[in-house]
Amino acid sequence: MQHTRIVVTHYGGPDTIQVVEEECPGPKRGELRVRMLAAGVSLPDVLAREGVHPETPRVPYTPGWDLVGVVDQIGEGASGFELGQTVAAMPISGCYAQYVCLPQRKFIPVPAGLDPAEAVAVVLNYITAYQMLHRSAKAKPGQRVLIHGASGGVGTAFLQLGRLAGVEMYGTCSAQAAEVVKELGATPIDYRSSDFVQEIHRLTGEGMDAVFDGIGGDNLWRSREALRDGGRVVVYGFQAKLRGGRMASGTPNGRHAIRESAILGWYILRNRFLPGRKGMVPYSISG
Ligand SMILES: NC(=O)c1ccc[n+]([C@@H]2O[C@H](COP(=O)([O-])OP(=O)(O)OC[C@H]3O[C@@H](n4cnc5c(N)ncnc54)[C@H](OP(=O)(O)O)[C@@H]3O)[C@@H](O)[C@H]2O)c1
């Protein structure tokens, strides 16, 4: 049986994406094969394609962080799942394919009756938001938090979870997204037409308990300025590396993952020597 899979052949723009028809993989011992119902599409896919994401796979690779699918073959020795059962997984790459084989331990069951496209959104975006809020920031009701990119995939997940946690939320977004951010319970701050540090201090006086920064680069220092003494910036992305979906700096295409992690390490180290007892902690869903 043939299946279709997307392959990134080298690092760079959308022209690096190819569609291949090939023999459908069979599950090895301990693996399940799933037929794809929905694969998450996210900004980390673009960052990996450009070679700047810390988890960038080596080329050639198939993109796609997370999936919801139906178990269609069970490899020898695998148990605990049934044929036809709906499952989810987050292998970090490989989900832009009609069929995927993964070790059984990578799967969790998905409750019956959920829309696969809605269920898959929970995997990368909501886990990221949940862990940052509760593990990285240990947010308590009444604390003040700022989330950058509040209208995006992780941002909107964060606002829904932050509302449940009872935190006071502020979110940077463009003007056209302000209404969505407001509806989800945060005070929108237009990052294009205003200075978010000034806005935060104007609105709150002393500043934030935590800022969640998926923008990276010099934005991290600005996020630090928006903190009160003793607050922390949770660093979780490198969006500033892109402009219009392409590498902003014009750096030659390649796998820059190690360099990006080293730059982040330098920011975190430098933060330790600055006054104000302000923390800068990295977050990655993969550990
Ligand atoms: N560490 C992890 O484990 C992990 C996991 C998942 C995602 N991430 C990271 O999370 C970040 C967001 O990913 P996503 O999938 O949520 O992206 P997304 O859906 O594309 O959302 C990003 C949002 O950021 C906004 N934005 C762009 N530039 C901004 C700026 N300078 N200041 C404030 N907001 C800005 C955009 O809003 P407008 O269009 O309105 O301008 C957009 O809505 C990425 O850096 C990604 O790599 C990290």
The ligand as an SDF file (V2000), in Angstrom:
LIG
                    3D

 48 52  0  0  0  0  0  0  0  0999 V2000
    9.3930   25.8300   24.2300 N   0  0  0  0  0  0  0  0  0  0  0  0
    8.4770   25.0230   23.7330 C   0  0  0  0  0  0  0  0  0  0  0  0
    8.4090   23.8480   24.1030 O   0  0  0  0  0  0  0  0  0  0  0  0
    7.4970   25.5690   22.7300 C   0  0  0  0  0  0  0  0  0  0  0  0
    6.3560   24.8400   22.3700 C   0  0  0  0  0  0  0  0  0  0  0  0
    5.4600   25.4110   21.4530 C   0  0  0  0  0  0  0  0  0  0  0  0
    5.7280   26.6720   20.9070 C   0  0  0  0  0  0  0  0  0  0  0  0
    6.8560   27.3150   21.2770 N   0  0  0  0  0  0  0  0  0  0  0  0
    7.1710   28.6640   20.7470 C   0  0  0  0  0  0  0  0  0  0  0  0
    6.0810   29.5060   21.0120 O   0  0  0  0  0  0  0  0  0  0  0  0
    6.1280   30.6130   20.1210 C   0  0  0  0  0  0  0  0  0  0  0  0
    4.7300   30.8450   19.5630 C   0  0  0  0  0  0  0  0  0  0  0  0
    4.3350   29.7090   18.8120 O   0  0  0  0  0  0  0  0  0  0  0  0
    2.8350   29.5970   18.2580 P   0  0  0  0  0  0  0  0  0  0  0  0
    2.7400   28.2910   17.5600 O   0  0  0  0  0  0  0  0  0  0  0  0
    1.8980   29.9780   19.3290 O   0  0  0  0  0  0  0  0  0  0  0  0
    2.8720   30.7650   17.1430 O   0  0  0  0  0  0  0  0  0  0  0  0
    1.6570   31.5190   16.4280 P   0  0  0  0  0  0  0  0  0  0  0  0
    0.4110   30.7550   16.5450 O   0  0  0  0  0  0  0  0  0  0  0  0
    2.1780   31.8820   15.0680 O   0  0  0  0  0  0  0  0  0  0  0  0
    1.4950   32.8260   17.3010 O   0  0  0  0  0  0  0  0  0  0  0  0
    2.5150   33.7630   17.4170 C   0  0  0  0  0  0  0  0  0  0  0  0
    1.8920   35.1230   17.7050 C   0  0  0  0  0  0  0  0  0  0  0  0
    2.9130   36.0470   18.0360 O   0  0  0  0  0  0  0  0  0  0  0  0
    2.4910   37.3400   17.6570 C   0  0  0  0  0  0  0  0  0  0  0  0
    3.7100   38.1550   17.5130 N   0  0  0  0  0  0  0  0  0  0  0  0
    4.5830   38.2400   16.4730 C   0  0  0  0  0  0  0  0  0  0  0  0
    5.5910   39.0800   16.7850 N   0  0  0  0  0  0  0  0  0  0  0  0
    5.3530   39.5390   18.0460 C   0  0  0  0  0  0  0  0  0  0  0  0
    6.0160   40.4500   18.9140 C   0  0  0  0  0  0  0  0  0  0  0  0
    7.1590   41.0650   18.5670 N   0  0  0  0  0  0  0  0  0  0  0  0
    5.4750   40.6600   20.1470 N   0  0  0  0  0  0  0  0  0  0  0  0
    4.3490   40.0560   20.5220 C   0  0  0  0  0  0  0  0  0  0  0  0
    3.6530   39.1960   19.7490 N   0  0  0  0  0  0  0  0  0  0  0  0
    4.1620   38.9440   18.5230 C   0  0  0  0  0  0  0  0  0  0  0  0
    1.6560   37.1500   16.4100 C   0  0  0  0  0  0  0  0  0  0  0  0
    0.5580   38.0060   16.5240 O   0  0  0  0  0  0  0  0  0  0  0  0
    0.0860   39.0050   15.3550 P   0  0  0  0  0  0  0  0  0  0  0  0
   -0.0300   38.1540   14.1050 O   0  0  0  0  0  0  0  0  0  0  0  0
   -1.1900   39.5080   15.8720 O   0  0  0  0  0  0  0  0  0  0  0  0
    1.1630   40.0170   15.1880 O   0  0  0  0  0  0  0  0  0  0  0  0
    1.1430   35.6910   16.5280 C   0  0  0  0  0  0  0  0  0  0  0  0
   -0.2350   35.6420   16.8850 O   0  0  0  0  0  0  0  0  0  0  0  0
    7.1860   30.2640   19.0710 C   0  0  0  0  0  0  0  0  0  0  0  0
    8.3890   30.9300   19.3840 O   0  0  0  0  0  0  0  0  0  0  0  0
    7.3460   28.7640   19.2480 C   0  0  0  0  0  0  0  0  0  0  0  0
    8.5960   28.2730   18.8460 O   0  0  0  0  0  0  0  0  0  0  0  0
    7.7340   26.8010   22.1660 C   0  0  0  0  0  0  0  0  0  0  0  0
  1  2  1  0
  2  3  2  0
  2  4  1  0
  4  5  1  0
  4 48  2  0
  5  6  2  0
  6  7  1  0
  7  8  2  0
  8  9  1  0
  8 48  1  0
  9 10  1  0
  9 46  1  0
 10 11  1  0
 11 12  1  0
 11 44  1  0
 12 13  1  0
 13 14  1  0
 14 15  2  0
 14 16  1  0
 14 17  1  0
 17 18  1  0
 18 19  2  0
 18 20  1  0
 18 21  1  0
 21 22  1  0
 22 23  1  0
 23 24  1  0
 23 42  1  0
 24 25  1  0
 25 26  1  0
 25 36  1  0
 26 27  1  0
 26 35  1  0
 27 28  2  0
 28 29  1  0
 29 30  1  0
 29 35  2  0
 30 31  1  0
 30 32  2  0
 32 33  1  0
 33 34  2  0
 34 35  1  0
 36 37  1  0
 36 42  1  0
 37 38  1  0
 38 39  2  0
 38 40  1  0
 38 41  1  0
 42 43  1  0
 44 45  1  0
 44 46  1  0
 46 47  1  0
M  CHG  2   8   1  16  -1
M  END
$$$$
